[in-house]
Amino acid sequence: LEALIKQQQENDSFDVDFASRVLDKCGFDFHSFALPLDHIFRRFSREEYLKLRREQLVGLAEQACRTAIDRWGGDGRDITHLFWGTMTGALDSPTIDVQLV
Protein backbone atom coordinates (compact mmCIF):
# COMPACT_ATOMS: atom_id res chain seq x y z
CA LEU A 1 0.00 0.00 0.00
CA GLU A 2 2.84 2.38 0.78
CA ALA A 3 4.29 1.93 -2.71
CA LEU A 4 0.88 2.53 -4.27
CA ILE A 5 0.32 5.69 -2.23
CA LYS A 6 3.75 6.97 -3.19
CA GLN A 7 3.11 6.17 -6.84
CA GLN A 8 -0.26 7.95 -6.80
CA GLN A 9 0.82 11.04 -4.84
CA GLU A 10 0.36 13.29 -7.90
CA ASN A 11 -3.06 11.81 -8.68
CA ASP A 12 -5.71 14.13 -7.20
CA SER A 13 -8.48 11.57 -7.73
CA PHE A 14 -6.65 8.81 -5.79
CA ASP A 15 -8.57 8.13 -2.55
CA VAL A 16 -6.01 6.91 0.01
CA ASP A 17 -8.67 6.15 2.63
CA PHE A 18 -10.70 4.07 0.19
CA ALA A 19 -7.63 2.15 -1.02
CA SER A 20 -6.55 1.49 2.58
CA ARG A 21 -9.99 0.21 3.59
CA VAL A 22 -10.27 -2.08 0.57
CA LEU A 23 -6.84 -3.65 1.07
CA ASP A 24 -7.33 -3.99 4.83
CA LYS A 25 -10.70 -5.73 4.41
CA CYS A 26 -9.28 -8.19 1.86
CA GLY A 27 -7.13 -9.72 4.57
CA PHE A 28 -4.23 -10.49 2.26
CA ASP A 29 -0.59 -9.72 2.95
CA PHE A 30 0.03 -8.94 -0.73
CA HIS A 31 -2.22 -7.76 -3.53
CA SER A 32 -2.08 -7.68 -7.29
CA PHE A 33 -4.22 -5.87 -9.80
CA ALA A 34 -5.04 -6.63 -13.42
CA LEU A 35 -5.53 -2.99 -14.34
CA PRO A 36 -3.48 -0.24 -15.87
CA LEU A 37 -1.92 1.78 -13.03
CA ASP A 38 -3.98 4.87 -13.78
CA HIS A 39 -7.17 2.86 -13.12
CA ILE A 40 -6.21 1.40 -9.74
CA PHE A 41 -8.61 2.54 -7.00
CA ARG A 42 -10.54 4.91 -9.17
CA ARG A 43 -14.30 4.59 -8.97
CA PHE A 44 -15.93 2.93 -11.97
CA SER A 45 -19.40 2.95 -13.38
CA ARG A 46 -20.83 -0.54 -13.87
CA GLU A 47 -20.21 -0.30 -17.62
CA GLU A 48 -16.59 0.85 -17.16
CA TYR A 49 -15.95 -1.94 -14.67
CA LEU A 50 -17.32 -4.64 -16.97
CA LYS A 51 -15.35 -3.28 -19.93
CA LEU A 52 -12.05 -3.29 -18.01
CA ARG A 53 -12.84 -6.69 -16.57
CA ARG A 54 -13.43 -8.10 -20.06
CA GLU A 55 -10.25 -6.50 -21.39
CA GLN A 56 -7.98 -7.52 -18.54
CA LEU A 57 -9.21 -10.78 -17.02
CA VAL A 58 -9.80 -12.82 -20.16
CA GLY A 59 -6.20 -12.28 -21.29
CA LEU A 60 -4.89 -12.98 -17.81
CA ALA A 61 -6.95 -16.18 -17.59
CA GLU A 62 -5.80 -17.32 -21.03
CA GLN A 63 -2.17 -16.72 -20.07
CA ALA A 64 -2.65 -18.71 -16.84
CA CYS A 65 -4.23 -21.59 -18.77
CA ARG A 66 -1.41 -21.70 -21.31
CA THR A 67 1.19 -21.63 -18.54
CA ALA A 68 -0.57 -24.44 -16.65
CA ILE A 69 -0.75 -26.60 -19.80
CA ASP A 70 2.92 -25.95 -20.58
CA ARG A 71 3.93 -26.90 -17.02
CA TRP A 72 1.76 -30.02 -17.16
CA GLY A 73 3.42 -31.08 -20.39
CA GLY A 74 0.38 -32.97 -21.64
CA ASP A 75 -1.78 -32.56 -24.69
CA GLY A 76 -4.38 -29.80 -24.37
CA ARG A 77 -6.80 -31.94 -26.38
CA ASP A 78 -6.95 -34.31 -23.39
CA ILE A 79 -8.54 -31.64 -21.21
CA THR A 80 -12.21 -32.39 -20.62
CA HIS A 81 -13.20 -29.86 -17.94
CA LEU A 82 -12.48 -26.23 -17.18
CA PHE A 83 -13.11 -24.65 -13.78
CA TRP A 84 -13.21 -20.88 -13.48
CA GLY A 85 -13.74 -18.81 -10.37
CA THR A 86 -13.63 -15.11 -9.68
CA MET A 87 -14.16 -12.81 -6.74
CA THR A 88 -15.03 -9.83 -8.91
CA GLY A 89 -18.76 -10.13 -8.37
CA ALA A 90 -19.48 -9.32 -12.00
CA LEU A 91 -22.25 -11.09 -13.81
CA ASP A 92 -21.38 -11.01 -17.46
CA SER A 93 -22.12 -13.12 -20.48
CA PRO A 94 -20.48 -14.97 -21.98
CA THR A 95 -18.51 -15.89 -18.88
CA ILE A 96 -14.73 -16.12 -18.97
CA ASP A 97 -14.73 -19.93 -18.97
CA VAL A 98 -16.90 -19.94 -22.10
CA GLN A 99 -14.62 -17.41 -23.78
CA LEU A 100 -11.55 -19.52 -22.96
CA VAL A 101 -12.98 -22.65 -24.55
Contacts in CASP RR format, 6 or more apart in sequence:
PFRMAT RR
TARGET T0000
AUTHOR 0000-0000-0000
METHOD contacts of the structure
MODEL  1
LEALIKQQQENDSFDVDFASRVLDKCGFDFHSFALPLDHIFRRFSREEYL
KLRREQLVGLAEQACRTAIDRWGGDGRDITHLFWGTMTGALDSPTIDVQL
V
1 19 0 8 1.000
1 20 0 8 1.000
1 23 0 8 1.000
4 19 0 8 1.000
4 40 0 8 1.000
4 41 0 8 1.000
5 14 0 8 1.000
5 16 0 8 1.000
5 19 0 8 1.000
7 37 0 8 1.000
8 14 0 8 1.000
8 16 0 8 1.000
8 40 0 8 1.000
8 41 0 8 1.000
11 38 0 8 1.000
13 42 0 8 1.000
14 41 0 8 1.000
14 42 0 8 1.000
15 41 0 8 1.000
15 43 0 8 1.000
18 41 0 8 1.000
19 40 0 8 1.000
19 41 0 8 1.000
22 41 0 8 1.000
23 31 0 8 1.000
33 40 0 8 1.000
34 56 0 8 1.000
34 57 0 8 1.000
34 60 0 8 1.000
35 52 0 8 1.000
35 56 0 8 1.000
39 52 0 8 1.000
44 52 0 8 1.000
49 90 0 8 1.000
50 90 0 8 1.000
50 92 0 8 1.000
53 88 0 8 1.000
53 90 0 8 1.000
53 92 0 8 1.000
54 92 0 8 1.000
57 86 0 8 1.000
57 88 0 8 1.000
57 96 0 8 1.000
58 96 0 8 1.000
58 99 0 8 1.000
58 100 0 8 1.000
61 84 0 8 1.000
61 96 0 8 1.000
61 100 0 8 1.000
62 100 0 8 1.000
65 100 0 8 1.000
69 76 0 8 1.000
69 79 0 8 1.000
82 97 0 8 1.000
82 100 0 8 1.000
82 101 0 8 1.000
83 97 0 8 1.000
84 95 0 8 1.000
84 96 0 8 1.000
84 97 0 8 1.000
84 100 0 8 1.000
86 96 0 8 1.000
END
